[in-house]
């Protein structure tokens, strides 16, 4: 027959996974504190280091002549665009630190083929201190010069405003989460976070 202390130890071990799952489950949105899914917050989302074809565009640069410059140096067919997506992730105040074993992400922008990636490094999520990550974005736009013009203007807007265009959608699927002495496997109470980008770069969680 098991002793009282042994039974108590077993109950504690059984409760630990449920405690972590409960703390990570949280509310889906807390408007005054950020956007949360299972208590993970996407605290910022921006665009840096935009390169359109052969031209690297500094943030804040006057891009009024970029379209004509790009078109003048463009061969027929396609135009590569490269950029860096700056992503801030954090936890609410009072949450214990959690180690996330990377994550998968997809980005949809209007008129552009879906961009996706797999962030393979561990991310330490700490209460009150955001993890600032950099994700590479690379896509091609196709068409004749007339069709390319609005897409070049959109890409120039990425550099000029440092924001994803309104109507973009970002999805993040977390990897394993480790905290409180145990690991919560990816997919177990860690659903994919889906965000819409509104005007002025505002982030809107999908229901």
C-alpha positions as CSV (number, residue, x, y, z in Angstrom):
1,X,0.0,0.0,0.0
2,X,1.3,3.4,-0.9
3,X,2.2,5.8,1.8
4,X,0.4,9.2,2.1
5,X,3.6,11.1,1.0
6,X,4.0,8.9,-2.1
7,X,0.3,9.4,-3.1
8,X,0.8,13.2,-2.6
9,X,3.9,13.2,-4.7
10,X,2.0,11.4,-7.5
11,X,-0.8,13.9,-7.4
12,X,1.6,16.8,-7.7
13,X,3.3,15.2,-10.7
14,X,-0.1,14.7,-12.4
15,X,-1.1,18.3,-11.6
16,X,2.0,20.0,-13.1
17,X,1.0,19.5,-16.8
18,X,-2.5,20.7,-16.1
19,X,-1.1,23.8,-14.3
20,X,1.1,24.7,-17.2
21,X,-1.6,24.1,-19.8
22,X,-4.0,26.3,-17.8
23,X,-1.5,29.1,-17.5
24,X,-0.8,28.9,-21.2
25,X,-4.4,28.7,-22.2
26,X,-5.4,32.2,-21.1
27,X,-7.7,34.5,-23.0
28,X,-7.5,35.0,-26.7
29,X,-7.4,38.8,-26.5
30,X,-6.6,41.4,-23.9
31,X,-7.0,44.7,-25.8
32,X,-5.2,46.9,-23.3
33,X,-2.1,44.6,-23.0
34,X,-1.6,43.1,-26.5
35,X,-2.8,40.2,-28.5
36,X,-2.7,36.9,-26.7
37,X,-3.3,33.3,-27.7
38,X,-2.5,30.8,-24.9
39,X,-0.9,33.8,-23.2
40,X,1.7,34.3,-26.0
41,X,1.6,37.9,-27.2
42,X,2.6,39.3,-30.6
43,X,3.7,42.7,-29.4
44,X,5.1,44.2,-32.6
45,X,5.3,43.5,-36.3
46,X,7.3,45.5,-38.8
47,X,9.3,45.4,-42.0
48,X,13.0,46.2,-42.4
49,X,15.8,46.0,-45.0
50,X,13.6,46.0,-48.1
51,X,15.3,45.2,-51.4
52,X,13.3,45.5,-54.7
53,X,15.1,43.9,-57.6
54,X,18.6,45.5,-57.6
55,X,17.8,48.3,-55.2
56,X,18.1,48.3,-51.4
57,X,15.8,50.8,-49.9
58,X,16.5,52.4,-46.5
59,X,13.5,52.9,-44.2
60,X,12.2,56.4,-44.4
61,X,13.8,57.0,-47.8
62,X,11.8,59.0,-50.3
63,X,10.5,56.3,-52.6
64,X,8.5,58.5,-55.0
65,X,10.9,57.6,-57.9
66,X,11.5,54.0,-57.0
67,X,8.9,52.6,-59.4
68,X,10.5,54.3,-62.4
69,X,14.0,53.4,-61.3
70,X,13.1,49.7,-60.8
71,X,11.2,49.5,-64.1
72,X,14.1,51.1,-66.0
73,X,16.5,48.4,-64.8
74,X,14.1,45.5,-65.0
75,X,14.2,42.7,-67.5
76,X,10.9,41.2,-68.7
77,X,9.0,38.7,-66.5
78,X,9.6,38.9,-62.8
79,X,10.9,41.0,-60.0
80,X,12.4,39.6,-56.7
81,X,11.6,41.3,-53.5
82,X,13.4,40.6,-50.2
83,X,12.8,42.1,-46.7
84,X,13.1,41.3,-43.1
85,X,10.0,40.9,-40.9
86,X,10.6,42.1,-37.3
87,X,8.5,40.2,-34.9
88,X,8.1,40.8,-31.2
89,X,6.9,38.0,-28.9
90,X,6.3,38.1,-25.2
91,X,4.3,37.0,-22.1
92,X,2.0,38.9,-19.8
93,X,3.3,40.2,-16.5
94,X,3.4,37.5,-13.8
95,X,3.8,34.5,-16.2
96,X,6.7,32.2,-15.6
97,X,9.4,32.0,-18.2
98,X,8.7,29.6,-21.1
99,X,11.2,28.1,-23.6
100,X,9.7,27.7,-27.1
101,X,11.5,25.3,-29.4
102,X,11.0,27.5,-32.5
103,X,7.8,27.9,-34.6
104,X,6.4,27.7,-38.1
105,X,5.0,30.8,-39.7
106,X,3.2,31.8,-42.9
107,X,2.5,35.3,-44.3
108,X,-0.1,36.2,-46.9
109,X,0.1,39.7,-48.5
110,X,-2.5,41.0,-51.0
111,X,-1.5,40.0,-54.6
112,X,1.6,38.0,-53.5
113,X,2.2,34.3,-53.2
114,X,2.2,33.0,-49.7
115,X,5.6,33.3,-47.8
116,X,6.4,30.7,-45.1
117,X,9.3,29.7,-42.9
118,X,10.5,27.7,-40.0
119,X,12.2,29.5,-37.1
120,X,14.4,26.7,-35.7
121,X,16.1,28.4,-32.8
122,X,14.8,28.2,-29.2
123,X,13.0,31.3,-28.0
124,X,13.0,32.3,-24.4
125,X,9.7,34.0,-23.5
126,X,10.0,36.1,-20.3
127,X,7.3,38.1,-18.5
128,X,7.6,41.8,-19.3
129,X,10.5,41.3,-21.7
130,X,9.8,40.8,-25.4
131,X,11.9,38.5,-27.7
132,X,12.7,40.5,-30.8
133,X,13.1,38.2,-33.8
134,X,14.0,38.7,-37.4
135,X,12.4,36.6,-40.1
136,X,13.5,36.7,-43.8
137,X,10.8,37.4,-46.4
138,X,11.5,36.7,-50.1
139,X,9.0,36.5,-53.0
140,X,8.8,37.2,-56.7
141,X,6.2,39.3,-58.5
142,X,5.4,38.6,-62.1
143,X,3.9,40.3,-65.1
144,X,4.5,42.9,-67.7
145,X,5.6,46.4,-66.8
146,X,2.0,47.6,-66.4
147,X,1.1,44.8,-64.1
148,X,4.3,45.1,-62.1
149,X,3.8,48.8,-61.3
150,X,1.2,48.5,-58.5
151,X,3.3,45.6,-56.9
152,X,6.4,47.7,-57.0
153,X,4.5,50.5,-55.3
154,X,3.3,48.1,-52.6
155,X,6.9,46.9,-52.0
156,X,8.1,50.5,-51.8
157,X,5.4,51.1,-49.2
158,X,6.9,48.3,-47.1
159,X,10.1,50.3,-46.9
160,X,8.5,53.7,-46.6
161,X,6.2,52.8,-43.7
162,X,8.0,49.8,-42.2
163,X,4.6,48.1,-42.1
164,X,3.0,45.1,-43.8
165,X,0.2,46.2,-46.1
166,X,-3.4,46.2,-44.7
167,X,-5.1,42.9,-45.5
168,X,-2.0,40.8,-44.8
169,X,-2.4,37.7,-42.6
170,X,0.2,36.2,-40.3
171,X,0.0,32.7,-38.8
172,X,2.4,31.3,-36.1
173,X,2.4,27.7,-35.0
174,X,4.5,27.4,-31.8
175,X,6.9,24.5,-31.2
176,X,7.2,22.6,-28.0
177,X,6.9,24.8,-24.8
178,X,8.9,24.0,-21.8
179,X,8.2,25.5,-18.3
180,X,7.5,24.5,-14.7
181,X,9.8,21.5,-15.2
182,X,7.8,19.9,-18.0
183,X,7.3,20.1,-21.8
184,X,4.0,20.8,-23.5
185,X,4.3,19.3,-27.1
186,X,3.4,21.4,-30.1
187,X,-0.2,21.2,-30.9
188,X,-1.4,20.4,-27.4
189,X,-3.3,23.4,-26.2
190,X,-1.0,25.5,-28.3
191,X,-3.1,26.4,-31.3
192,X,-1.9,28.3,-34.3
193,X,-2.1,32.1,-33.8
194,X,-3.7,33.9,-36.7
195,X,-3.5,37.7,-37.1
196,X,-4.8,40.1,-39.7
197,X,-3.0,43.4,-40.4
198,X,-5.3,46.4,-40.4
199,X,-4.7,50.0,-41.2
200,X,-1.5,51.6,-39.9
201,X,-0.1,48.1,-39.1
202,X,-2.7,47.3,-36.4
203,X,-2.9,43.7,-35.4
204,X,-6.3,42.0,-35.3
205,X,-6.7,38.4,-34.1
206,X,-8.8,36.1,-36.2
207,X,-11.7,34.7,-34.2
